[in-house]
């Protein structure tokens, strides 16, 4: 995914890409995914792991992702009124 640059610099995205509805959908989905990774890094302490090796780091990441899902659960189960 390449994001549009709005800071006055040259951007790799032009109108041909932005006019498609899928571009907006991609931005929304990307934001949702990035929020999860941000939470895992800051709150769950995965910015600097305390483990070595794929097994230990993978287990810690899976545990942090499960914790994030538990944090989100009440909002997901709320009945819209």
Secondary structure, DSSP 8 states (H G I E B T S, - for coil): ------SSS--S--HHHHTSHHHHHHHHHHHHHHHHHHHHHHTS-TTS-S--SHHHHHHHHHHHHHHHHHHHHHHHH----
